[in-house]
Amino acid sequence: WITSNGLPSGLICDATGESLPTTSTYKLFKSITNFRDKLQPTGRYAMLKKFATYPYSLIEVTAYNGQALIFRPETINSNDLRIFEIPFYNEPERVVFYLGDVNRGGDSDPFGNLSPDEFLDMAITVDSFPTTNVVNNSTIAYLTNNRKSIAWQYSSADWSQAKTQLGIEQSSASTAQQNNFRNQNTDLQNSQASQANGLNNAQSIVTGAVGAVGNLASGNVGGAASTAINTGVNVAFNNLRTNQNNSFRSQSTSLQNTQATQATDLNNSYATRAMQGDYANQIAGINAKIQDASLLEPSVSGQVGGETMSWKFSLLGIFVKFKKLSTEAERNIGEYWLRYGYMVQRFITPPENWQCMTHATYWQMAETYLTSATCPQPYRMAIRGIFEKGVTVWSNPDDIGNFDFANQQPLDGIAY
């Protein structure tokens, strides 16, 4: 009547396939209306309602996990069989089922007043849900766990390259500025030397000219000519020496500038290659770490357990079984009850016509009391003997020996 639908989700479901809630609340799991009809025989013994009581019938509630509850049908004070659940899916997850209205003293709300019935004193627990392990991709897990640090390493490598490039550009600019300064300084020195040389030459010419004039005035022409020649030679020699110094200084300065430029280019090339090598080496190291992560073995989370067999065969749930007598036992007891009825075990005052059934009523009393004062004692003792030994009272004498006791019904007002 109540079973799991075997959904892969593992949630316990009722017969309609509705999943149970995931919160810990009371819930009416299933209700079987007029459940005693399922215990009642049909056909010839349909009117024998006592078959729906213990020990002729019983109700078993089980989860097929080693737990089972047995209920006497007469202890359930309701026409409907109501099963309630208390789901709790946090650790340790479990679902508790109990049968409502068992030994209930009054008709109270099972959600608000739990004391009148057995509640959890007669309950069944499902607490071994199927579990399975999960294989994890360790590479993805590693890259996910280190995604920030890997991004930082890439950013750090980029910054190192940019910082080195900035240093190279700064060094080149500084070298070019120094070379420019030396060139300007050399040009200034050469200009000053040229100006000084021109001034000396002019001074020498003026001095020679003055000497020549003086000699002409004194009449000493030969001495003046000799002085002029000497002066011209000195001027030429000084000019040649000055030019040589200027040329040497220019060549020396040019050579220094060429050497400085070559050194700068060499340092720039070396720094650039070193920068590229360092950056490539850092990137290679990061990529090697990522490639190594792909070699990590898969990991396993969780473990296999729980009632996997019950889940496989759709047995994960609550089952209600109505157990009755075998056909042979039902026939034997049924024929006896049809002929002799039930044992009442209580004091009653028989009806005046001694009839409880439509055709024949069997009486067998444990104790018989006659209160009539006009009936003689021997007759009273005879009547007591008849009813305490057992007697059938017929409504029609013609039915004696010609009547099937299954063809009668209780009279109105007679509880059966």
Secondary structure by P-SEA (a helix, b strand, c coil): cccccccccccccccccccccccccccccccccccccccccccccccccccccccccbbbbbccccbbbbbcccccccccbbbbbbbbcccccbbbbbbccccccccccccccccccccccccccccccbbbbbbbaaaaaaaaaaaaaaaaaaaaaaaaaaaaaaaaaaaaaaaaaaaaaaaaaaaaaaaaaaaaaaaaaaaaaaaaaaaaaaaaaacaaaaaaaaaaaaaaaaaaaaaaaaaaaaaaaaaaaaaaaaaaaaaaaaaaaaaaaaaaaaaaaaaaaaaaaaaaaacccccccccccaaaaaaacccbbbbbbbbccaaaaaaaaaaaaaccccccbbbbccccccccccbbbbbbcbbbbccccccaaaaaaaaaaaaabbbbbcccccccccccccccccccccc
